[in-house]
């Protein structure tokens, strides 16, 4: 399979499944996808973002070596919303190495506080920060204040549900 051509061929759930099934647990194929995701043109990067998050769900152990690069990719202000959303989806579901906690925490707070971010990215940030409050209880007060503030203004059920769940977990 020519991976780049397959990514550009069609942007659909069926095509994403076809490509992620082809990659499976093959490290070399994942390396090829990650190379496209990190370095190719805008459309290829955008479409491959969904694929990497699907593979991370199936094979989280394959992503350990990519985590620092994914944190760096979050800093790309010109990246498509799908890029940030899918990176945060990955971080929300896998164990994060301690050296990356600080930068990930920073990105999550930034994302959560930015009302122009997608609701999905903000919801994934809530999930990540909820897990990190168990390791770093000193961030709980700031996190709680942000959630309580946004709950007063946000109407999206998914966001409210995630925020309320996080607040309940922080209660003593």
C-alpha positions in Angstrom: 0.0 0.0 0.0 1.2 3.5 -0.8 0.3 5.0 2.6 0.3 8.6 1.5 -1.9 8.0 -1.5 -4.3 5.9 0.6 -4.5 8.8 3.1 -5.3 11.3 0.3 -7.7 8.9 -1.5 -10.6 9.4 0.8 -11.3 10.9 4.3 -13.8 8.5 5.8 -14.3 6.1 8.7 -14.0 3.2 6.3 -10.7 4.4 4.8 -9.3 5.1 8.3 -10.2 1.6 9.4 -8.7 0.1 6.2 -5.4 2.0 6.8 -5.3 1.3 10.6 -6.0 -2.4 10.0 -3.1 -2.5 7.5 -0.7 -0.9 9.9 -1.9 -3.0 12.8 1.0 -3.7 15.2 3.6 -3.3 12.5 6.3 -0.9 13.9 7.7 0.0 10.4 4.3 0.8 9.1 3.5 3.0 12.1 6.9 4.7 11.6 5.8 5.5 8.1 2.5 6.9 9.2 4.1 9.0 12.0 6.6 10.4 9.5 3.7 11.6 7.4 1.9 12.9 10.4 4.9 14.9 11.6 6.3 16.1 8.4 3.9 16.1 5.4 1.6 18.7 4.0 -1.4 20.0 5.9 -4.1 17.7 4.4 -2.0 14.5 5.0 -1.2 15.6 8.6 -4.9 16.3 9.3 -6.2 13.0 7.9 -3.5 10.9 9.5 -4.3 12.4 13.0 -7.4 10.3 13.2 -5.5 7.2 12.2 -2.8 7.6 14.8 -5.4 8.0 17.6 -7.1 4.8 16.5 -3.9 2.9 16.4 -2.9 4.3 19.9 -6.2 2.9 21.2 -5.4 -0.6 19.8 -1.6 -0.6 20.5 -0.7 2.1 23.1 2.6 0.4 23.8 3.8 1.4 20.3 3.5 5.1 21.0 6.0 5.5 23.9 8.8 6.6 21.6 6.6 9.1 19.8 5.2 10.9 22.9 7.9 13.7 23.1 7.3 14.4 19.4 3.5 14.5 19.9 4.0 17.0 22.8 6.0 19.2 20.4 3.4 18.8 17.7 0.9 20.4 20.1 2.9 23.6 19.9 2.3 23.9 16.1 -0.1 26.9 16.1 -0.9 26.3 12.4 -1.9 22.7 12.8 -5.5 21.6 12.0 -7.8 21.2 15.0 -7.9 17.5 14.3 -4.2 17.3 15.1 -4.5 18.7 18.6 -7.8 16.9 19.3 -6.3 13.5 18.3 -3.0 14.0 20.2 -5.0 14.9 23.3 -7.2 11.9 22.7 -4.1 9.7 22.7 -2.8 11.4 25.9 -6.2 10.9 27.6 -6.0 7.1 27.1 -2.4 6.1 27.7 0.1 6.2 30.6 2.1 9.4 30.3 5.8 9.3 31.3 6.7 11.6 34.2 9.2 13.8 32.2 6.3 14.9 29.9 3.8 15.7 32.7 4.8 19.3 32.9 4.5 20.2 29.2 1.3 18.1 28.8 -0.2 19.8 31.8 0.7 23.2 30.4 -0.9 22.4 27.0 -4.0 21.0 28.7 -4.5 24.1 30.8 -3.9 26.3 27.8 -6.5 24.3 25.7 -9.0 24.2 28.5 -8.9 27.9 29.0 -9.2 28.8 25.3 -12.9 29.0 24.4 -11.9 29.0 20.7 -10.6 25.4 21.1 -12.9 22.6 20.0 -15.1 21.1 22.7 -13.5 17.7 22.1 -9.9 19.0 22.7 -11.1 20.8 25.9 -12.9 17.6 27.1 -9.8 15.5 26.5 -7.8 18.1 28.4 -10.2 17.7 31.4 -9.6 13.9 31.3 -5.8 14.3 31.2 -5.8 17.0 34.0 -8.1 14.8 36.1 -5.5 12.0 36.0 -2.7 14.4 36.7 -4.4 15.9 39.8 -4.0 12.6 41.5 -0.2 12.8 41.0 0.0 16.6 41.5 -2.7 17.6 43.9 -1.3 21.2 44.0 -2.9 21.8 40.5 -6.4 20.8 41.9 -7.4 24.3 43.0 -6.6 26.0 39.7 -8.2 23.2 37.8 -11.3 23.3 39.9 -11.7 27.1 39.6 -11.4 26.8 35.8 -14.0 24.0 35.6 -16.5 25.8 37.9 -16.1 29.0 35.9 -16.7 27.3 32.5 -19.6 25.3 33.8 -21.5 28.5 34.3 -21.1 29.5 30.6 -20.7 26.2 28.7 -23.9 24.6 27.4 -22.4 21.5 25.6 -23.6 18.4 27.4 -20.3 16.5 26.7 -18.2 19.2 28.2 -20.5 19.6 31.2 -20.5 15.9 31.9 -16.7 15.6 31.7 -16.2 18.7 33.9 -18.8 17.5 36.5 -17.1 14.1 36.7 -13.7 15.7 37.2 -15.1 17.9 40.0 -16.7 14.9 41.7 -13.3 13.0 41.6 -11.6 15.9 43.3 -13.9 16.1 46.3 -12.4 14.8 49.5 
